[in-house]
Amino acid sequence: MTLNGSYRISAPRQAVWAALMDPEVLKKCLPGCEKLDPVGPDAYRAHMKVGIAAIKGSYQGSVSIHEKVAPEKFRMVVEGKGAPGFLRGEGSFELVEEGSETLLRYQGTAQVGGMIAGVGQRLVQGAARMVVRKFFEALSSHLASATP
């Protein structure tokens, strides 16, 4: 499954970059994220609770950030396993400065397996888009409250 799009954030690019590189901000903004503990440079152990349709569960996994070019772009890899199945996602993010705002472009792929895959591609893709939207909304809200 592929995901791509863009999201406009009413904050300067440097502030958006700093927020995306801060594990505490990521933990607050990632839907269902309960823990995000550092295990190395730009690498974190994650515990998340997520659900698609009637299939809900806890996932243990990892989040890592690669190919950083501050404050322009980076790549993120997310992996998780739990009773309902597994997920693996990889995405590239580009931050484009537009005056006092930032256009955040993203593109990526995700694979799921186990019971999650059984709910159907359209439902999984819709849920993934909703998670991405909620993440960007939470990030935007965080930045709006952090700006004096």
N, C-alpha and C positions, 0 to 999 in steps of 0.2 A: 504494500500500500504506500502511496506517495502523498505527501502533504506539502503544500507551498502556499505562500501568500505574503501579505505585508500587514503591518499594524503601525499606526501613527501614534507616537507618544509625545505629549506636551512637556518635554524636558530636553535640555541640551544633550548632545551625543555623549559627552564625557560622563555626565550623571547617569545616563542609561547604561553605559559600559560598566561603570563602577558598581551599579546595582546588580547587573548580571554576573559579575565576578565575585560577589559577596555571598557566601554560603548561607548566611542567616536570611538574607533577602530571598534567595532561591527557595529556601525551606518554607518561608511564609507564602510565597507566590505559587509554588507548585501544588496543584490541587491534590489533596490526600497525603501530602508529604508530612510524616510525623517525625522523622529524624533524618539529618544530613550531616554525617560526621566525617571530618577530614581523615584520609588515610595516606595522603601524599600530596605533592604539589598538583593542584587542579584536579584532584581525584577524591571522591566521597563515597562512603557507604550510605545507602539510603534504605529507609523503611517507609513504605507507602501503603495506604488503603485505597483501593479504587474498585469501581464496579462498572460493568457494562450490562445493561438490561438487568436480569435477575441474578447475574453472576458477579458476586462481590467477593473480595478477598484481600488478604495482606500479601505484600510482596517485599522480599529482601533483594537488594540489588546494588547497583553502582551508577554513579554519574561521573563522567570525566569530560574535561574541556581540553581541546587540542587546537593546534594551528592558530594560536592567538596572534592577531595583529591589532594591537590597541590603538585607538578605540574603534577600529573599522570592522573587524570580522573575527569569527571563531567557529569551531565545530564542536558539537556536543554529542556524546554517546551515552545512552541510557539503557541499562539492562536490568531485568527483574525476573524473579521466579517466585511462584507461590502455588498454593493448592489449585487455583483455577487455571493455571497454565504459566506461560512465560511471555515476555515481551522484550523486544530489542528495537531500539530506535536510534537513528543517527540523523543529525541535522546540521546544516550550515546556516549561519546567521550573519547578516550584513547590516551595519548601522550607517545610515546615510543622514548627514547633517542637513537640515533644511531650516535655516534661520534659528529660532529658539526651540524648534521641534526636532524629533528624530524619527525617520522612517526606518522601521526594522523589517527587513525582508528575510524570509526564511524558506528553506526547502529541505525536505528530508524524506526518509523512508522509515517504515516500521514493519516489523514482523511480529505476529502473535501465534501462539500455539496452545494446544490443550482445549479445555472447555471454552475459553474465550473465542477461539477460532470457530467454534461450532455455532456461535450466535449469528454468523453471517457477515460478509464483507461490508455491506452497506451500513449495518448497525455499528460495526467496529470503527469504520471510517468516520461516521457521524460522531461517535463518542470521542475519537481522537481529536477531531476539529473542535469539539466543545472544550476539551481539556486545554488545547492550545489557546483558545479564546479566553478562557478563565485565567490562564496564566498571564496573558498580556494585560487583561483588565486589572488583575491584582498588582502587576508590576507598575502599571500606569497610576493606579491609586496610591501605591506606596510612594512613588516619586512625587506625586502631587502633594502628599502630606509631608514629605521631607523638604519640599521647597518652601523657603520663607516667604 
